[in-house]
């Protein structure tokens, strides 16, 4: 299985939860140095909980399933300075 397929498989474990709330995620890129760049879609793109969803869900699922991934980034994550943003403790 390719690196891309393994990352997609990890995301598939989280997607049903995102889809329940009208959201989703796509892999925009996996860089040569094993950084995954994700794009949040639908309601996830502007949800105040997107930081928590990203850190506690997406990033954790990918890193657990694909240990060679060194970093996971969201290209359109809610700004940490947004007063409505909710971040993990």
C-alpha positions as CSV (number, residue, x, y, z in Angstrom):
1,X,0.0,0.0,0.0
2,X,1.4,3.5,-0.9
3,X,1.9,6.2,1.7
4,X,-1.1,8.1,0.1
5,X,-3.3,5.1,0.5
6,X,-2.3,4.5,4.1
7,X,-3.0,8.2,4.9
8,X,-6.4,8.0,3.2
9,X,-7.2,4.8,5.1
10,X,-6.4,6.6,8.4
11,X,-8.7,9.5,7.4
12,X,-11.5,7.1,6.5
13,X,-11.7,6.2,10.2
14,X,-12.5,9.8,11.0
15,X,-14.6,10.8,7.9
16,X,-17.9,9.4,9.2
17,X,-17.7,11.8,12.1
18,X,-16.9,14.7,9.9
19,X,-19.6,13.8,7.4
20,X,-22.2,13.6,10.2
21,X,-21.7,17.3,10.8
22,X,-21.5,18.2,7.1
23,X,-17.8,18.3,6.7
24,X,-14.9,16.3,5.2
25,X,-11.2,16.4,4.5
26,X,-9.0,15.9,1.5
27,X,-5.3,15.3,1.2
28,X,-3.9,18.2,-0.8
29,X,-0.3,17.0,-0.7
30,X,2.2,14.7,0.9
31,X,5.6,16.4,0.7
32,X,8.9,14.5,0.0
33,X,9.8,15.0,3.6
34,X,6.5,13.2,4.7
35,X,4.4,16.2,5.7
36,X,0.7,15.7,5.0
37,X,-1.2,18.9,4.0
38,X,-5.0,18.6,4.5
39,X,-7.8,20.8,3.4
40,X,-11.0,20.8,5.5
41,X,-14.2,20.9,3.5
42,X,-17.8,21.8,4.2
43,X,-18.7,22.9,7.7
44,X,-15.2,21.8,8.9
45,X,-13.6,24.6,6.9
46,X,-15.1,27.3,9.1
47,X,-16.1,25.5,12.3
48,X,-14.9,27.0,15.6
49,X,-14.0,23.4,16.7
50,X,-11.8,22.8,13.6
51,X,-8.6,23.2,15.6
52,X,-9.7,20.5,18.1
53,X,-11.0,18.2,15.3
54,X,-7.7,18.6,13.5
55,X,-5.3,18.1,16.5
56,X,-7.3,15.4,18.4
57,X,-8.7,13.6,15.4
58,X,-7.1,14.0,12.0
59,X,-3.5,14.5,13.0
60,X,-3.6,11.8,15.7
61,X,-5.2,9.2,13.4
62,X,-2.7,9.8,10.6
63,X,0.4,9.7,12.9
64,X,-0.8,6.6,14.6
65,X,-1.5,4.7,11.4
66,X,1.4,6.0,9.4
67,X,4.3,6.6,11.7
68,X,6.7,7.8,9.0
69,X,4.6,11.0,8.7
70,X,6.5,13.7,10.5
71,X,3.9,16.4,10.5
72,X,0.3,17.1,9.6
73,X,-0.8,20.5,8.5
74,X,-4.2,22.0,7.6
75,X,-4.0,24.6,4.9
76,X,-7.3,26.3,5.9
77,X,-7.6,25.7,9.7
78,X,-9.6,28.2,11.8
79,X,-7.2,31.0,12.9
80,X,-6.0,30.4,16.4
81,X,-6.6,34.1,17.1
82,X,-10.3,33.8,16.2
83,X,-12.2,34.5,19.4
84,X,-14.6,31.7,18.6
85,X,-11.9,29.1,18.0
86,X,-11.8,26.2,20.4
87,X,-8.4,24.5,20.8
88,X,-7.5,21.3,22.6
89,X,-6.1,21.7,26.1
